[in-house]
Amino acid sequence: MKNGALLLLAITLFACTKQEPVTGSIDTRQPIGIWYVGSPELEVRDKPNDQATVVTKYQNGESVSVLARNGDWAEVRTAMGSGWAHFADLATADQAKKEEDNPTPKFRKAPNPVTAPSARGEIYIEADVNTDGDVTSMRMITNTTGNTDLGSKNMAALQLAKFYPIVIKGERKPFKYYYRVSY
């Protein structure tokens, strides 16, 4: 009986303790629009400045509430309040739907250019890219430069490239990428 009385007393004391109010402000502004991330990744900064601290990131296709515009910048709602992102990296619902239906491969790290001032012609390479955005294999489709070393250097540069993953209906997909270099 003593244990039951102590438990009841503990529960009563806990229920009667004063809860501290939540501090900080909750942004209750109505958005001026709902947009979608149109770039592979959207960096949201604490100020509308490329050197400002990144407070969060959104991935391609995610929806964001736009609270305000300031030139090339959009103020977007975040879990912790709001931040600033490049408005050009946002897309309308129609644009996002089109990209979702037919995603375009985008480089996270583009291949380094291979220069050859005296070369003339074109190199065309087919690459297999895995679900992580890594080039796993390649084949030379065309090399009209007549320089096999130039073709090999372009393949080596493409091998070091990194892509943003292609996501279709929430699932990462491998894809083929066609890389063309004209000299």
N, C-alpha and C positions, 0 to 999 in steps of 0.2 A: 504494500500500500504506500509506503514511503517513496519508493521509486516512481510510482504513478503520480503522486502529488508533486514530486520534484520535476518530473517531465512536464506536467501541466503548467507549473509555475514558469519553467524555462520557455515554453511556447508562448505563454501570456506576455512575459517580459519582451520576448523577441517581437511579437506583434505590436506591442505598444511603443517600441522605440521610434524616435522621430527620424524619418527618412530625410536626408539632405536633398534639396532640389537640384535638378540637373543644371549645371552651369554651362555657359556658352550659348551661342545663338544658333537657332535653327533657321535656315534660309527658307522662308515661306513664299518667296516671289513666284508668280506664275511664269512658266517659260514662254518665250516668244515663239518657240517652235521646237519640234522634236526632229532631230537630224540623226544621221547614221555615220559611223566612221567609214570614210571612203578610202583611207590610206591603210596600209598593212597594220600600222600601229599609230595610235594618237597619243602623243605626250601632252599631258595637262600640267601647266606651270602655275606657280603661285602669283605671277604677274604677267601681263602681256608683253613679254620680252624673251627672246631666244636664250638669253643667259640666265634667266630666272630658274629657280629650283623646280624640278619635276615632282609634282605631288602625287600623281597617279598616271596610269596608262590604260587605254581602252584598245581593244582589238578590232580588226576589220569587221564591219557589219553590226557592231553593237550600237544600240540607240543611246543618244545623249540628249538631255534637256538643255537647250540654249536659253540662257537667261538674259543676255545682252550682247551687243556688238560694239566693238571699238576698232574701227578701221579694218585691218586684215585679221583681227582677233575676234574670237567668240568666247564669252564667259559661259562655262558649262557647269552644271550641277555635278558634284561629286559626293561620295559617302560622308566626307568630312566638311562639306560646305560647297565651295565652288572654286574653280580655277580657270585658266585661260589656255585656249588651243587655237591653232591656225584654222581660220574658217575655211580655207581652201581644202583642208583635209576632211571636211564633212560633206556628206552627200544627201540628196533628197531620198525619199522612200523609193521613187521610181529608179533612180540611179543605183541605189543599193540593191534593189531586186534584180536589175539587169546584171550587176556584178556577181550576185549570188548564183544566178542561173548559168553564167559563163565567166568564172573567175579568171582574172588576168594574172599571170605570174609576175611577181615584183621582187627585185633584188633587195636583200637586207645588206649584202656586201657585193657590189658589182665587180665583175672581172676587171683587173687592171688592163688598160689599153696596151696593145702590142704595136709599137711604131715600126714602120719600114718606109721611109720617105721615097725610095725608088720603086717600091712595089706597085703593081697595077693588077687589079682583078678583085675577086671576091672569095671569101671563105665562109662556108655555111656548115654549121655543126648541129647535130641532133644530140641532146643530152637527156638522160633519165634522171629525174629528181625524186628523192624519197620523201616520206611524210614529214621529215624534220627539215627539209629544204636543202639537203646536201646533194650534190651531183654524184651519182653512183657509177654511171658509165656514159660513154660518148661514142659517136661515130661521125667521121668526116663525110658529109654529103657531097660537098663541092669545094675544090680549091683551084681556082683559075689563075692564081698568082704565079704558078710554076715553081713555087718555093715551098718544099715540104717542111723545112725548118720553121717557116712562118706559120704554117698550119699547126705544127706541134706546139709552138709557143702559145697560140691562141687556145688550143685545147687545154694546156697547162693552166692558163689564166682562168678559163671557165671552170676548171676542176676546183680552184680555190674560192670560187664565188659561193655565196650563201643566199638562199631564197627565203622569203617568208612562206610558211606552209600554206598550201591551198586547203581551205576548209569548206566542205559542202555538207549542209545540213548537220553541222556540229561535228563532222568527222574529217580528220586530215586525210588527204588523198595524194598518192604519188602522181607525177605528171611528166610529160615530155616538154622540153623547151628547145626552141629553134633559135640558134644564135648566128647572126649574120654580121660579118665585118667586111666593109668595102675599102679597098685601097686605091 
